[in-house]
Amino acid sequence: MMIDKRLIAVAGDARRHVAANVAFQWVALVANIAAMGAVALLLQGLYERTATAASLWGTVAAVAAAAVVRLLCTAASSRQSHLSSAEVKLRLRDLIYRKLLALGPRYRSVAPTSEVVQVAVEGVDQLETYFGAYLPQFFYAMLAPVTLFAVLCFVNVPAAAVLLVCVPLIPAAIAAVQTWAKRLLGTYWGRYTSLGDTFLENLQGLTTLKVYRADAFKQREMNEEAERFRCVTMRVLTMQLNSITIMDLVAFCGAAAGTWVAVTQFQAGAVGLAGVLFTVLVAADFFIPMRQLGSFFHIAMNGMAASEKIFRLLDADVPADGSLPVPDEGPIVARGLSFTYPGAEGPTLRDLDIEVPRGSFTAVVGESGSGKSTLASLVAGRLRDYDGSLSIGGVELADVAEASLMGSVAYLGHQSHLFSGTVRDNLAMAAPDATDGELLAAAARAGIDGFLAAEQGLDTPVAEGGSNLSGGQRQRLALARALLADADVYLFDEATSNVDMESEDAIMAEVRRLAATKTVVLVSHRLATAAQADRIWVMEDGRLVEDGTHDELVAASGPYARLWDAQRSLETFGGEAA
């Protein structure tokens, strides 16, 4: 049977509720034993014609009292189950939240976002059942047969011994399938989180998939993955049903064996009629707790599989935060820089050597998957655990204090998050002490002031994720927030993708103005936005293959020139088609 010591340690105050749950179930069992004893004595009296009206009403009173006690104990047990599971959910989610805060943006190097969401929501819910149902039932299933054996020993020892010996056959049957079940449920959770990763990735990139007409291909790919998940789910259900059948067979046969011994002892005169009737009435109670535990076993296995992923996140090493501030001067330099995502077959960046001077406007271009965004995330501190060297102003990034890096480097991606509240709330996150005038000035620089004037100004409501705004409005608002941060280095990672032409022009105009006074790194798949940069880095398969100005790279007739010609031909084709 499964008792994870670490899970018990994490439970905290929930252990007290688990103990109370077991105690209430035990009291209900004692009440049931008393009621069955009264019924057995009454039946013997009726058979022997010695029963009286007083004994009849006494038995009725005893059964009624036992029923009330059982009702109250069941309600109290359910209450304790709820309290224990609620305590565990609160504690685990607090631990996960604190771990994510400690990891910061680097949590993605431990687990993808979809997996973190799944273990924090459904994974914790599975452990809720583990503590609320399985764990109390485990201890009660150990206590109930011993209690019944102790009582039955006063009636007939052989029958009590047979019933007690048959009880361990149920956990033996569970243990027989435990190794297979653990492996199967591990596969189940792996497929489940993989399907979640695919779904989230396709949902986030739906616009791109539609643009490149790859949505049908991704749909087929996701359907195939969903079918694999369905198959493993059916295998899990089959395993559960088969093991339940085995446990039922063991329980029925065990109760029958105990009853047969009791009847044999009665025939031999070793036990009276009341004794054999009492044995028959309580025989099932030997096996019902363990049988119920067997039903919760599969839930517990699912919770254990989820807990492995939770503890993998909680056990993730938090990179030691540096103590040095970001220097005001000096280039961003990478030497032999390599990076591999967890679980990836190979590195995304390979021996990269670059140097971005302070106060320059640098563009990083390349085909999808070439490592552009990974490079930007490393510079922004969103990813760590790189190989090689990555320094800013001569200080290794690993030695820079995270707070200093966050204050010096502003990152604007293509899906910058907006929070539920107002425009003022979202802008003030970057500059809590900014006046309304400063907030409106940043909005004007980002080209969203006209929209605000037509709405409620800084009090314009913003839904979670900016779902009540257009793509261009969301991105302009995120740009205004980044401008308020007044950072030394600005990283624009596909900041103009998925926006309309007007919003792209407004964002790029502000990027060019920023480049006059700040260090700007622009990551873009669209070469027209990168053409005005001081220097362009061309990446291919995680390596730097070209660098230079736009004119130099076009004249070189290399990878950049081929990308430029391909994009120009597509734009020209679109213009002719129009």
Sequence and secondary structure as in RCSB ss.txt:
>XXXX:A:sequence
MMIDKRLIAVAGDARRHVAANVAFQWVALVANIAAMGAVALLLQGLYERTATAASLWGTVAAVAAAAVVRLLCTA
ASSRQSHLSSAEVKLRLRDLIYRKLLALGPRYRSVAPTSEVVQVAVEGVDQLETYFGAYLPQFFYAMLAPVTLFA
VLCFVNVPAAAVLLVCVPLIPAAIAAVQTWAKRLLGTYWGRYTSLGDTFLENLQGLTTLKVYRADAFKQREMNEE
AERFRCVTMRVLTMQLNSITIMDLVAFCGAAAGTWVAVTQFQAGAVGLAGVLFTVLVAADFFIPMRQLGSFFHIA
MNGMAASEKIFRLLDADVPADGSLPVPDEGPIVARGLSFTYPGAEGPTLRDLDIEVPRGSFTAVVGESGSGKSTL
ASLVAGRLRDYDGSLSIGGVELADVAEASLMGSVAYLGHQSHLFSGTVRDNLAMAAPDATDGELLAAAARAGIDG
FLAAEQGLDTPVAEGGSNLSGGQRQRLALARALLADADVYLFDEATSNVDMESEDAIMAEVRRLAATKTVVLVSH
RLATAAQADRIWVMEDGRLVEDGTHDELVAASGPYARLWDAQRSLETFGGEAA
>XXXX:A:secstr
    HHHHHHHTTHHHHHHHHHHHHHHHHHHHHHHHHHHHHHHHHHHTT   HHHHHHHHHHHHHHHHHHHHHHH
HHHHHHHHHHHHHHHHHHHHHHHHHHHHGGGGGGTS HHHHHHIIIIIHHHHHHIIIIIHHHHHHHHHHHHHHHH
HHTTT HHHHHHHHHHTTHHHHHHHHHHHHHHHHHHHHHHHHHHHHHHHHHHHHTHHHHHHTT HHHHHHHHHHH
HHHHHHHHHHHHHHHHHHHHHHHHHHHHHHHHHHHHHHHHHHTTSS HHHHHHHHHHHHHHHHHHHHHHHHHHHH
HHHHHHHHHHHHHHTS       B   SS  EEEEEEEE  TT SS SEEEEEEEE TT EEEEEESTTSSHHHH
HHHHTTS    EEEEEETTEEGGGB HHHHHHHEEEE TT    SEEHHHHHHTT TT  HHHHHHHHHHTT HH
HHHHTTGGG EE GGGTTS HHHHHHHHHHHHHHH  SEEEEESTTTTS HHHHHHHHHHHHHHTTTSEEEEE S
 HHHHTTSSEEEEEETTEEEEEE HHHHHHHTSHHHHHHHHHHHHHHHHHHH 
